[in-house]
């Protein structure tokens, strides 16, 4: 008789929930990485605009162009701040996803540990039965040999 775990369907369901939560966590991590790249690019554009403005100031430019350069830098700062706000939101969502994943993993581990304990008990019982059978065979042969 083969081992059969009575809660196998529940364990499989828990494994699928854990996998789903893991994938959601992975997607959230990818979104965070993408947002961090966008912030870096915005910072690079902001730095390049400041360097251009400084170079233009050294050459002497009309004030209208200087005003436009400052406005462009302010727009880039605002964009970076908005992206950083979105990054914070994504990081909060990642924490929620991480919590959900850990909860799903713990629930799956409980069932998996139960299955392992039952499997261990089943194997011990099978070993006892086999030993009893071998003892009976040995004793019956020994009796016939007398």
N, C-alpha and C positions, 0 to 999 in steps of 0.2 A: 504494500500500500504506500503510495507516494505522499509526500507532505503536501498538505493543502492549507493555505492560510485563509481563514474565514473572512477576513477583512481585506482581501486582495483588491477588490474593486474600489474600496475606500482609499487604500494606499495608492492605487493608480491615479485616482482622482486628486489626491493630495499632491502627488508628484506633478501632475499637469498644472495644478494651481501654482505650485512653486516655480515651475518653468515659466508660466505666464508672467508671474511677478518679476522673475529674473530678467525676462526680455523687456518688460516695461522699465526696469531699472537701467538696463543697458541703453535703451532708446533715450532715456532722460540724460544719461551720461554723455551720449553722443550730441544731444542738443546743447548741453552745457559746453562741451568742447567747441562746437560750432559758434556759440555765442562768444566764447573767449577769443576765438580767432577773429570774429567781427570787431570785438573791442580793440584787439591789437592793431588791426588794420585801420581803425578809426584813429587810434593814438598815433600811428605812423603818419596818416594824412594830416593830423593836427600838428605834429612836429614838422613835417615838410612845409606846411603853410606858414608856420612861425619862422622857419628858416628863410623862406622866400620873402616874407615881410621884412625880416632883418636885412636881407640882401638889398631889397628895394629901398629901404631906409638909408642904407649906405650910399646908394647911387643918387638918392634924392628923387622922390616921386610926388606927384600932386596929392593933395590931401584927400581928394575924392577916392583915389585908388587906395590910399592908406585906410580910409574908412571902410571900403569894401573888403580889404584884407582882414581887418578886425572883425567885421560881421561874419566873414567866412569862418574865421577861427572860433567865434562864439557859436556858430551853427554846429561846427564839429564837436565842440565841448558839450553842447546840449545833446547831440546825437550820442556821444559817448556815455553821458550820464543816463540817458534813457536805456541804452544797452546794458549798462551796469545794473539798473533797476530790474530789467528783465532777467539778467543773470541771477540776481538775488532771488527772484521768484522761482526760477528754474531750480536753484539750489534747495529752496524750501520744498519744492515738489519732489526733488531727488530724495530728500530726507524721508518724505512720506512713502515713496516707493521702496526705499531701503527698509523702513519699518514694516511695510506690508510683506516684503520678501522674507525678512527674518522671521516674521510670524508664520508665514506659510512653510518655511523651512523647518521651524520648530515643530509644527503640527505634523509634517511629514516624518520627521525624525522620531517622534513619539511612536507612530505606527510602525515605522521601520524597525525600531528597537523591539517593539512587541513581537513583530514577525520573527526577528532573530532569536529572541528568547524562546518562542514557540518552536522554531526550527531546532534549536539546541535541545530542548526537552524532547522533541520527536526523535532526534538522533540518539539521545541517551536511551530512550525507551526501545528504539530499534536495536541498539547494541545489547541491551539487557535481554530482549527476546531472542536474539541470535545466540547469545551466550547460553541461555536456558536450553535452546534447541540443541546446541553443540554438546552441552552437558548431558542431555537426555540421550543423544546418539552415543556418546562415549559410555554412559552407564549401561545402555541396552547391549552394546557390543561386549562390554566387560562381563555382563551376566551370561551372555551366550557362550563366552569363552570358558566358563567354569565348568 
